[in-house]
């Protein structure tokens, strides 16, 4: 990027920042991203050194730091920056042994690279960089033998040694040497040759034994060392280098370091001064970058305020890192800053700073075993205070449940705090009711707050809270005082009834519920067995809800008898009927002594159920019932009673004369199945054509239709006569067909059964020593097989000695089983006669 482009970019950047600063403060932090790193200065001895001298380079080990200065001094520091050793002359020596190396060079030594094994054991190899890249190796006589690895391309600017690979940068580019084959395997030329290599030096960093990261100017390359296939070698080295990522950055690179699969990049920045409008040095930036195949993604970017940054150049900054930890050291002439990955404590700090308390609380809960600075309770309390300050009282109260837990002290403190700001109602819904239980005064204070301004809310709390949370007597008295001002307030009355219930003063509670006609009255009676208290309140209960009241009374007959209920309802016959009707539906016999009374009640209040009652009751006085039904002209009920009392002809006459319903008359005649009734019905219908039609259509299966047809007067017009006659003929044909079908089935079944019986009788019957003669009870077979014998076996399986059977008469030569004949099972002829 040339000078003019940098000026334009700086001016645009200033304008953007100016616009951002003018936006509303409330929106400023919404889109701000959390930094990935945290920073601190390496102080103690370092501050003292850099007040008199300037840092030029530093190397990092997991146990110590080595700092080189412009005055040619080397300081060994511990990881906190304390000086442990000082060396005035540049030399190579063992830190934990007496081994030293002294040599005079023909030019100043800019770079020294030691094999990594040197920090763990004795040094056997190291390289130096000046105008030549020299490798020093210890011989068998403990002498150091130098050899030139590379020369002729200007000064060696940087050297990094990892495993068996040495990478170095000179004015032309970056080279990599394989120490095993002693061959140079690659040359990566620098991209921007317009930059002075001494002012914008190359940065090198090994990510692992085979991955080298190169930063030069604004260009970053990530190179991978790979093995060459045997078929491709010929005269080529066994290894080659492939650039797997390559991209450009906005600013000049002063240092690189790996961070997992990302890069930490230290950048040198220039900007245009607002005062002089001249380009000047800005604060260096430490960026975390995600490499992509052809570009990169910036993960985070921080501007570092290092001492004297206004005077520094790109070559004055260096970046070193500790491989064992995610520590990055930013070295400048007057300052050393340590960057660390932020831990969970830092993350929570940032969330709290941005007032993201919900996320901070969640992060603390997830990482409660690893965080050291923060307590979940402290974060939670700060969150509650924040919500209260914002006026989100309900949310603050809801969070109390989770944050305050089972601490009564914290709960009581928060309740008083809500009281001070007039928000007791907000926290009332979330107060603990079990484990822990707060002081009664806390709950009473909340109830008083509602009672003064919100009767419904007060009633809700009384309903939801257990009665042992507060002093019930105190609350009852307060409610009674309020009712003196508003005696008809149903909400207060209902709540007072609940309070009386908690206090086991059920009688008073019941009176209030009945006055209010409240649905909970039945639940109260059942739950606390208050049946003795409602003996004189049955009418009130029935007036309130007759269905529930009757069910309750019938379910508890042992506590309130049927007689007592009927007596209490004597002056309210309509309610008496409801009770007795349901009693009858449950059991037809329990209330039998009231069945006579029920006739009048059904007739007065529930006629549709009168006829079913008369049919189902066996204790109803029929004469009384008939009298009532005749008085009220209840025809259907009267017909039923007449027929039940045996007066079927009067009943039929009432159907025909009062109801004038031929179908019902025919149905009645069918039910009674009485020939005289059919005769009366025919005589009554003979001069009524509609009745004749009805009879012709329905009597065919009960009465011979000819009897009716012969009685029809000639010339009488009968509606639908032809259709009726056709139907009679069809019914007759159907009857003939049915009879013939039945006859065929009967004959077929008889023949089948006869054949089956014949097959059965033709089978042989087993006779052995175990069988006995049914007459003499002796074994049927003789014990001496040589003797002659004669045995008769019937189809019924009874066996007799022939001499034990009676002699058949001359009139009927057939013999029958005496046993079966005596039991009228039907005679059986002999099926087998055995002789010997």
Helices and strands as residue ranges (DSSP letters): H 3-21, H 25-28, E 37-41, H 45-52, E 55-60, E 65-69, E 74-77, E 83-87, E 92-93, E 100-101, E 111-114, G 116-119, E 125-129, E 132-138, E 144-151, E 158-162, E 165-169, E 173-178, E 183-189, E 203-208, E 211-216, E 219-227, G 230-232, E 239-248, E 252-259, E 262-268, E 270-272, E 279-281, E 285-291, E 296-303, G 309-311, G 314-316, E 318-322, E 327-332, E 335-341, H 344-353, H 357-366, H 376-390, H 393-404, H 408-420, H 424-428, H 440-453, H 455-464, G 467-469, H 472-485, H 490-502, H 506-516, H 520-528, G 531-533, H 538-544, H 546-555, H 562-568, H 573-586, G 592-594, H 595-605, G 607-609, H 610-616, H 622-631, H 635-644, H 648-654, I 655-659, H 662-672, H 675-685, H 689-698, H 705-709, H 721-761, E 790-794, E 799-801, G 802-804, H 818-822, E 830-835
